[in-house]
Amino acid sequence: QNGYLGRDLSHTGLGLKWDFIIIHESGHEWFGNNITTTDMADMWVHEGFTNYSEGLYTECQSGKADGAAYLIGVRRGIVNDRPIVGPYNVNAEGSSDMYFKGSNMLHTIRQVINDDEKWRGILRGLNSTFWHKTVTGAEVEAYISQQSGIDFSPVFQQYLMTTQIPVLQYKLRGSKLRYRWVSVVKGFDMPVKVSLGEGQDELIYPTDKWKSTTAHLGRGGELRADPNFYVIVRKAK
């Protein structure tokens, strides 16, 4: 039966084009069987990557836009009840958000890297480097940062260790845009693509301090973030 027990977890119709159990459980041959975590607290390495593989399968079958739409769609299942990483050394898992939020964290990281060949190499490299090994979540995180050349440690801390979604706060005065991250961990400085009105997407580099730009983002309307980034955009009062 296509979907998950006949249901499309992405609410887009894309999840009804394949059998969830076959695709998801096949994904565990790479993350869960080939690579296994030493502690259940890091189960996101199993489930986050495997849920992400559902998006990759969709992308392979019907294109990059549909793969992204599937992953964006499953965000409706995120509850942000508790951190994804559970307590260590007590045989306990973290939040069930390890599936949908975990996959969207990875999808967001892919956008920041902005090089699909490099991203594909990282995914394959994880499996060749840690082939038939037990690992910690920290080892996986360090590998992604090392291979990408980008320090993603604040990103991992934000999405895995807190229940807060990064909020891009902004003020617009004429053609001058001011922006910053709020509800984020210390040192969170993830870039994000945004646009205004009919303007083209442009990459900005917010921190927790106000920054400003008069770049060609477009005029009028509300600031929008590229939906491939799992963030919230909110206008400051």
C-alpha positions as CSV (number, residue, x, y, z in Angstrom):
1,Q,0.0,0.0,0.0
2,N,1.5,3.3,-1.0
3,G,2.2,6.0,1.6
4,Y,2.4,5.2,5.3
5,L,-0.6,2.9,5.9
6,G,-2.2,4.7,3.0
7,R,-1.4,8.2,4.3
8,D,0.9,10.8,2.7
9,L,3.1,12.1,5.6
10,S,4.0,15.1,3.5
11,H,0.4,16.1,2.7
12,T,1.6,16.9,-0.9
13,G,0.5,13.7,-2.7
14,L,4.1,12.9,-3.4
15,G,4.2,10.3,-0.5
16,L,1.5,8.3,-2.2
17,K,3.7,7.5,-5.2
18,W,5.7,4.9,-3.3
19,D,5.4,2.5,-0.4
20,F,6.8,4.2,2.7
21,I,7.8,0.9,4.4
22,I,9.9,-0.3,1.5
23,I,11.7,3.1,0.9
24,H,12.1,4.1,4.6
25,E,13.3,0.7,5.8
26,S,15.6,0.3,2.8
27,G,17.2,3.6,3.8
28,H,18.1,2.0,7.2
29,E,20.5,-0.2,5.3
30,W,22.8,2.9,5.2
31,F,21.8,4.7,8.4
32,G,21.0,2.2,11.1
33,N,22.7,-0.9,9.7
34,N,25.9,0.3,7.9
35,I,26.3,3.2,10.4
36,T,24.9,2.7,13.9
37,T,25.1,5.0,16.9
38,T,26.6,3.9,20.2
39,D,23.8,5.5,22.3
40,M,20.1,5.7,21.6
41,A,20.2,9.4,22.5
42,D,21.7,9.9,19.0
43,M,18.9,8.0,17.1
44,W,18.6,11.1,14.8
45,V,21.6,9.7,12.9
46,H,19.3,6.7,12.1
47,E,16.0,8.4,11.6
48,G,16.8,11.9,10.5
49,F,19.0,10.7,7.6
50,T,16.6,7.9,6.7
51,N,13.6,10.3,6.6
52,Y,15.8,12.6,4.5
53,S,16.4,9.6,2.2
54,E,12.7,9.6,1.4
55,G,13.1,13.1,0.0
56,L,16.1,12.0,-2.0
57,Y,14.1,9.1,-3.4
58,T,11.3,11.5,-4.4
59,E,13.9,13.8,-6.0
60,C,15.4,10.9,-8.0
61,Q,11.9,9.8,-9.2
62,S,10.4,13.2,-10.0
63,G,12.9,16.0,-9.7
64,K,14.6,18.3,-7.2
65,A,11.6,20.5,-6.6
66,D,9.4,17.5,-5.6
67,G,12.1,16.1,-3.3
68,A,12.2,19.4,-1.5
69,A,8.4,19.7,-1.4
70,Y,8.2,16.3,0.3
71,L,10.6,17.3,3.0
72,I,9.0,20.7,3.5
73,G,5.6,19.0,3.7
74,V,6.6,16.6,6.5
75,R,7.3,19.7,8.7
76,R,3.6,19.6,9.6
77,G,4.5,16.6,11.8
78,I,7.1,18.4,13.9
79,V,5.9,19.0,17.4
80,N,9.0,20.6,19.1
81,D,8.1,19.0,22.4
82,R,11.6,18.2,23.6
83,P,15.1,18.1,22.1
84,I,15.9,15.5,19.5
85,V,19.0,14.3,21.3
86,G,18.0,12.4,24.4
87,P,19.9,11.9,27.7
88,Y,23.0,9.8,27.3
89,N,24.0,6.6,29.0
90,V,20.4,5.7,30.2
91,N,19.1,3.9,27.1
92,A,16.7,6.6,26.2
93,E,15.7,8.3,22.9
94,G,15.0,11.9,22.3
95,S,11.9,13.4,20.7
96,S,10.2,11.8,17.8
97,D,11.1,15.0,15.9
98,M,14.3,13.0,15.1
99,Y,12.4,12.0,11.9
100,F,10.9,15.1,10.4
101,K,12.9,17.8,12.1
102,G,16.1,15.8,11.7
103,S,15.5,15.5,7.9
104,N,14.7,19.2,7.6
105,M,17.9,20.2,9.5
106,L,19.8,18.1,6.9
107,H,17.9,19.7,4.1
108,T,18.7,23.2,5.5
109,I,22.4,22.2,5.8
110,R,22.3,21.2,2.1
111,Q,21.1,24.7,1.2
112,V,23.9,26.4,3.2
113,I,26.5,24.2,1.5
114,N,24.9,25.1,-1.8
115,D,26.9,22.5,-3.7
116,D,25.0,19.3,-4.5
117,E,28.1,17.4,-5.6
118,K,29.8,18.2,-2.4
119,W,26.6,17.3,-0.4
120,R,26.3,14.0,-2.2
121,G,30.0,13.3,-1.5
122,I,29.4,14.0,2.2
123,L,26.5,11.5,2.4
124,R,28.4,8.8,0.6
125,G,31.5,9.7,2.6
126,L,29.7,9.1,5.9
127,N,29.0,5.6,4.8
128,S,32.5,4.8,3.5
129,T,34.3,6.5,6.5
130,F,32.1,4.9,9.2
131,W,31.4,1.7,7.3
132,H,30.2,-1.0,9.7
133,K,31.0,1.1,12.7
134,T,29.2,2.4,15.7
135,V,29.5,6.2,16.0
136,T,28.4,9.1,18.1
137,G,26.3,12.0,16.9
138,A,29.2,14.3,17.6
139,E,31.4,12.3,15.1
140,V,28.8,12.6,12.4
141,E,28.4,16.3,13.1
142,A,32.2,16.9,13.0
143,Y,32.5,15.0,9.7
144,I,29.9,17.2,8.0
145,S,31.6,20.3,9.2
146,Q,35.0,19.1,8.2
147,Q,34.0,17.9,4.7
148,S,31.9,21.0,4.0
149,G,34.5,23.5,5.3
150,I,31.7,25.1,7.3
151,D,31.4,25.0,11.1
152,F,27.8,23.7,11.6
153,S,28.2,23.1,15.3
154,P,25.8,26.0,16.2
155,V,23.3,24.7,13.7
156,F,23.4,21.1,15.2
157,Q,23.1,22.5,18.7
158,Q,20.1,24.7,17.7
159,Y,18.1,22.0,15.9
160,L,19.1,18.9,17.9
161,M,19.5,20.3,21.5
162,T,16.7,22.9,21.7
163,T,13.0,23.1,20.7
164,Q,13.3,26.6,19.2
165,I,13.2,27.2,15.5
166,P,15.5,30.0,14.4
167,V,13.6,33.3,13.9
168,L,14.8,35.8,11.3
169,Q,13.6,39.1,12.7
170,Y,13.6,42.1,10.4
171,K,12.8,45.8,10.0
172,L,12.2,47.5,6.7
173,R,12.7,51.2,6.3
174,G,12.4,52.2,2.6
175,S,15.1,50.3,0.8
176,K,17.1,49.6,4.0
177,L,16.6,46.1,5.5
178,R,17.8,45.4,9.0
179,Y,17.8,41.8,10.3
180,R,19.1,39.4,13.0
181,W,18.5,35.9,14.4
182,V,16.5,35.6,17.6
183,S,15.5,32.5,19.6
184,V,18.9,31.0,18.8
185,V,21.9,29.5,20.6
186,K,25.0,31.5,21.2
187,G,27.1,31.8,18.0
188,F,24.3,30.9,15.6
189,D,25.2,32.6,12.4
190,M,23.6,30.5,9.6
191,P,23.2,32.3,6.3
192,V,19.7,32.2,4.7
193,K,18.3,33.1,1.3
194,V,15.6,35.8,1.4
195,S,13.6,38.0,-1.0
196,L,11.3,41.1,-0.9
197,G,8.4,41.7,-3.2
198,E,9.3,40.5,-6.7
199,G,13.0,40.6,-6.0
200,Q,15.4,37.7,-6.5
201,D,16.6,35.5,-3.7
202,E,19.7,36.8,-2.1
203,L,21.9,35.2,0.6
204,I,22.3,37.2,3.8
205,Y,24.4,36.4,6.8
206,P,22.5,37.2,10.0
207,T,23.9,36.9,13.5
208,D,22.2,37.7,16.8
209,K,23.2,41.3,16.3
210,W,21.4,43.7,14.0
211,K,22.8,44.0,10.5
212,S,21.6,46.0,7.5
213,T,21.7,46.0,3.7
214,T,20.4,48.0,0.8
215,A,21.0,45.1,-1.6
216,H,18.6,44.4,-4.5
217,L,16.2,42.2,-2.6
218,G,13.1,43.8,-4.2
219,R,10.8,46.4,-2.8
220,G,7.6,46.3,-0.8
221,G,5.8,43.3,0.7
222,E,7.0,41.1,3.5
223,L,10.4,39.5,3.7
224,R,10.4,35.9,2.7
225,A,12.9,33.2,3.4
226,D,13.5,30.4,0.9
227,P,11.2,27.7,2.1
228,N,14.0,25.1,1.8
229,F,15.5,26.7,5.0
230,Y,13.7,25.5,8.1
231,V,13.3,28.9,9.8
232,I,10.7,31.4,10.8
233,V,10.6,35.0,9.5
234,R,9.0,37.6,11.7
235,K,8.7,41.4,11.4
236,A,9.9,43.3,14.4
237,K,7.5,45.8,16.0
